[in-house]
Amino acid sequence: MKKQLFRNWILWFAWLLMASVTHLFGNNAATLAVLLASVLTPPILALPLLFAKHAVKSTALMTQKTVCADETLRGFLRIRRGGFFPAHRLFCVLHCENRLTCEVTAQRESCGLHKNTEMSFCVTAAHHGQLKLTLSTCLSDLFGLFVRRIPKQSGCTVTVLPKSLSTDVFSQDDATAQPENETYSQTRPGFDFSETYAIREYVNGDPVRSIHWKLSQKTDRLMVREYGLPISRQSPDDKDMVADSTVTGLSLQVSDSTDKRIVHRIFRLLLSAALLVGIGGSILHMTGRMDLWWVLLPAVYILSVCAAFCRSKKTALWFHMALGAVLLLAGVFGFRQFADGGGTFLNRLFVASETRQAYLYDRFTASGSDSGLIFFLLLLCIIIAVLCAAGVRRKNPLFALPPFLLLAGTQIYLGVFPGAGWILLTFAAFALLLAFVQNGKLKPTVYMPFLILVTLITVVTLATYPGANKTLAFVSESIRDRFDEKITTSALETQNIQVNPTKIQPDNAEESTDGADAVKKPEGFVGAHLGTIQQIEALAVRLLILFIVMHLLVLLGWLGHRRLQMKKYRARFHSPDTAFAIKALFDYLIAELKIFGLITANKDYSEYGGQITQLLKAEHFPDYQNAVGLWQEAVFSDHSMTEQQRTEMQNILNDTFKKIDAQAGVGMRCRLMMFRLFGKIGGKHAKKAML
Amino acid sequence: MQKELIPILEEIHKAFIDGNGTAGILLTAILANGHVLLDDIPGVGKTTLAMSASRVLGLEYRRVQFTPDVLPSDITGFSMYDKQSGGFVYMPGVVTAANILLADEINRTSSKTQSALLEAMEERQVTVDGQTHPLKNPFLVIATQNRVGTAGTQQLPFAQLDRFLVCLKLGYPDFEGQMEIIRDRQNGNPVDAIKQIADCGQVLSMQNAAQAVTVKDSLVAYITRLAIATREHSDVELGISPRGALGVNRMAKALAYLSGRDYMIPGDVRNVFLPVCGHRILLKQESGQTTPEQILTEILEKVPVPDGEK
């Protein structure tokens, strides 16, 4: 618990640091708002904890009062939350004390707090005695920064009985009992006379029954036959002796579903990726290598998506490491420009921020509507990020928020406001989608239109934003210049002058990389820097547009491929092989029902009766059964199918679609339409037809 | 449902109130030419079911009440010295005359008497004094046993349990069923009023038809996968034997025929899997409270159902 708290505090401080750095650069109302919000939100959110602690009751309950040693006992932690005030997470420590042996073990667990929460745990005790289970709990706030201890809650006691052999081993029916045991003890004699352990001479005290009379007759001495000891029917004493050498103590397991863990992992990945982007962005900006930043963004975007999508933990780690390496390289590359170390770096930092102010001022006075748009976009980003975080309730989801804000801050500082905002939007939306897709809640048919929409809006906004005309003119000019440059091999200075003919910039670009010069001649530096910024902006917009167009092209290509496949699939409905056509029709029906909510597990299609009646109405069930019957006849019988059966199947299919359409809402209809246009039908029929 | 089988089932249901389709499975087992073990507590209608089935099908019916002093020779017959001819004469036992042999309370007799049934059940013949006598065709054993009061009983060995195609548990009737049973028996036993619908020849032809049901390779693979899954399950000591897998196939074919199809579907296999395999699985001692039924259901959930591809 303490570790977790510590981590959260560190994260918060890192975020505060980032926010203040952003504010230092940006120095406008937006960055100040972000900084203030990040300072104030956690303490404000922690306030309700003061009142919530009395409303939470937690109890540990055991299913049995007594248990044998080495047996597993199941118990429940039942947590009830009353009251009005929110508390986000509950940390509990379950102490387990054996009063006889004085062993104490503790298990720490934490869980989200809902109205009624139940957690199950298992207790196994190696030794007998009385186990006393005590529960101490704390509440934590939304961010996991503050905790509040709850007054001691009631525990319970469990009596652990010594191990004993249950009598029903012997009285079980033989029909379900075991065949003769094959393994016998190698070290001890026992009672099972079907196996001989050893033959030895009689010693005083052996029971007379154990004398082997035939052998005694042969050897002329009194011989005793000892019987075997089957291992699994050992007496309780034997087991105790074995158990003593390995003290297992007490183990507790708290069940947690795996899919939650997966989504949690994705969020962690996205969070760290976003943080890296933020940090990398700031570093690059400080070092003045903004062009690298624009190369970086797509790389980071692709890598983080890869990391989130890949299946195994190991590959995710590799992707992540690659991500880190890319950013690190960029940072190192940027810092190499400062040969003289930190002094010039700081100078440059302040000068750069002044330049920034001047440039922004120029920009805002030129197009007044921009600042309103920035705020709107920032707000939108925040809302989306909050939704993103709140939509998937994870261990500490709101920590996904700072990176998005951070991104917003750095992007806005870069000056490409609408484009940056939309990149953020796509990024956040993509993260949200990813989480749901990984959770298995969304199918491609749902998120594809959304993705296309977002991308389209991005392009449109980019093309129409107030500074676009200027930037596009600049871009076309610089492209033309590139051509000229190739032909005439003109120098960089001339290009600079050509690019900004309206402004007076006597200094050349090389001077801007020299920090010491810049300090000496601030006026000249500002001018030169302004040119560089515009150049960078042009490059950025170009890259961005290129990136989005590529994205769109890939999407379109993929959709076209799907459409083609679907057409090929539909052609099969009229194939001369009737049985094949019926199979294809039925697959199509099942695929559509799946979209509509049919969950197919390892079941025969005829066994989905209950589910079908839930999806459609009960009177449509016979239709479905007919369809299943026809399909089964087509698949599992030897005789060929008639044309009439094909038309029957087609009729059933059409009827079912009508019924589905009549019941579906708007969203479902969109999904069905998407499926009918681009849907993909699984199964091996599709592959076969392709061949 | 196969047309000629509907009146047969209806007639059986006149005497035997069926809560969970046991009569259908019994009829399926008869069509599959397999032996049936009815395993339940006393008084739920095991004997009634066996008797009404044999009467409806017009089969020769013999009943042996197994007690501790029933001897193998009572089952298989024996040779006796005949004074007149001066040679040995074979005196047929109870199996020779029967199409359906009801072995009542089979676990109450000694194990050697139980073993006397082994050859009859598997090879459908008996050998006495080196002479082999074929049995009637069809020959079916419907054995009953109950688990209550196991004192003084001899449990069937696994070798013999494996020879029973299905093991059925009848269970108590529900409220309506119980009322109907009491109502039906106000005026005599309805078993006496059961009419013969089919005869021996018809039963044989139905068995042949059931044998001819088409089984696609995907379903053969499905049955094999199910059998292997029982063998590889961590809680199972002894899984389904090859004879058990064959039994599943036979029963599923018969069920397909009973349902009026000439091809087998995965549903047939799934429906017969529990009755056919429930008694063939031996659990490990560590498995605790789990029953074979739970494990089989789990396997049915786990093994993918064929979707028609090979």
Boltz contact constraints between the chains, C-beta under 6 A:
constraints:
  - contact:
      token1: [A, 173]
      token2: [B, 150]
      max_distance: 6.0
  - contact:
      token1: [A, 174]
      token2: [B, 155]
      max_distance: 6.0
  - contact:
      token1: [A, 175]
      token2: [B, 155]
      max_distance: 6.0
  - contact:
      token1: [A, 178]
      token2: [B, 285]
      max_distance: 6.0
  - contact:
      token1: [A, 602]
      token2: [B, 301]
      max_distance: 6.0
  - contact:
      token1: [A, 602]
      token2: [B, 304]
      max_distance: 6.0
  - contact:
      token1: [A, 602]
      token2: [B, 305]
      max_distance: 6.0
  - contact:
      token1: [A, 604]
      token2: [B, 266]
      max_distance: 6.0
  - contact:
      token1: [A, 604]
      token2: [B, 267]
      max_distance: 6.0
  - contact:
      token1: [A, 604]
      token2: [B, 270]
      max_distance: 6.0
  - contact:
      token1: [A, 604]
      token2: [B, 305]
      max_distance: 6.0
  - contact:
      token1: [A, 606]
      token2: [B, 267]
      max_distance: 6.0
  - contact:
      token1: [A, 632]
      token2: [B, 265]
      max_distance: 6.0
  - contact:
      token1: [A, 635]
      token2: [B, 308]
      max_distance: 6.0
  - contact:
      token1: [A, 636]
      token2: [B, 216]
      max_distance: 6.0
  - contact:
      token1: [A, 636]
      token2: [B, 263]
      max_distance: 6.0
  - contact:
      token1: [A, 636]
      token2: [B, 265]
      max_distance: 6.0
  - contact:
      token1: [A, 637]
      token2: [B, 214]
      max_distance: 6.0
  - contact:
      token1: [A, 637]
      token2: [B, 263]
      max_distance: 6.0
  - contact:
      token1: [A, 638]
      token2: [B, 214]
      max_distance: 6.0
  - contact:
      token1: [A, 684]
      token2: [B, 309]
      max_distance: 6.0
